[in-house]
Amino acid sequence: MEKQIINVLLIEDDQDDFIIIDDILSEVESPTISLNWENTYEGGLAAIETGEYDVCLLDYRLGEKDGIELLKTAIDLNCQTPIILVTGQGDRE
């Protein structure tokens, strides 16, 4: 039986948060998760445009720009990849 691989794109500007998410996802035994990390808005947008990912985890805050802007741009580009907005902020707003 062929092993299933889930290709995950993480767009996160904080390396510490990347390491935490990578550690958590590496504990998953099946299916295999392949994680690609982009740490800028521009790099994330370019990766989204490839359409190579099964799911995208998008940080709410990306330095000068934010994840909402990137989400809107992805929608405008007719992105079909599911995008999950994540944040390390403690505020519910």
C-alpha positions in Angstrom: 0.0 0.0 0.0 1.3 3.4 -1.0 2.1 5.7 2.0 0.0 8.9 2.0 1.9 12.2 2.3 0.2 15.4 3.3 2.1 18.5 2.0 1.8 21.3 4.5 2.9 24.9 3.8 3.6 26.9 7.0 3.9 30.7 6.5 5.3 31.9 9.8 7.9 34.7 10.3 8.9 33.5 13.8 11.5 30.7 13.7 10.7 29.6 17.3 7.0 29.0 16.2 8.2 27.1 13.2 10.3 24.8 15.4 7.3 24.2 17.7 4.9 23.4 14.8 7.6 21.2 13.1 8.1 19.2 16.3 4.4 18.7 16.8 3.8 17.6 13.2 6.9 15.3 13.3 5.2 13.2 15.9 2.4 12.2 13.5 3.2 8.7 12.3 0.6 8.3 9.6 0.0 9.9 7.3 3.4 11.3 6.7 3.5 15.1 6.9 5.9 17.0 4.7 6.3 20.5 6.0 7.6 23.4 4.0 8.4 26.7 5.8 8.2 30.2 4.3 9.0 33.1 6.6 7.9 36.1 4.5 4.7 37.3 2.9 6.3 37.3 -0.5 7.8 33.7 -0.1 4.4 32.5 1.2 2.5 34.0 -1.7 4.9 32.4 -4.2 4.5 29.0 -2.5 0.7 29.3 -2.4 0.7 30.1 -6.1 2.4 26.8 -6.9 -0.7 24.9 -5.8 1.6 22.1 -4.5 0.2 22.0 -1.0 -2.7 20.1 0.6 -3.1 22.7 3.4 -1.6 26.0 4.4 -1.0 27.2 8.0 -0.8 31.0 7.8 0.4 33.2 10.7 -1.8 36.1 11.4 1.2 38.5 11.8 3.9 38.4 9.2 6.2 41.4 10.0 5.1 44.5 8.0 2.1 42.7 6.4 -0.4 40.4 8.0 -1.9 37.0 7.2 -5.3 38.6 6.5 -3.8 40.5 3.5 -2.2 37.3 2.3 -5.4 35.3 2.7 -7.3 38.0 0.7 -4.7 37.8 -2.1 -4.8 34.0 -2.2 -8.6 34.2 -2.5 -8.3 36.8 -5.3 -5.9 34.4 -7.1 -8.5 31.6 -6.8 -6.4 29.5 -4.4 -8.0 26.1 -3.9 -5.8 25.1 -1.0 -7.4 25.1 2.4 -5.9 27.9 4.5 -5.9 27.9 8.3 -5.1 31.2 10.0 -3.0 30.7 13.2 -1.7 33.1 15.8 0.5 33.0 18.9 -1.3 36.1 20.3 -3.3 35.6 23.4 -6.0 38.1 22.6 -9.2 36.9 21.1 -9.6 39.9 18.8 
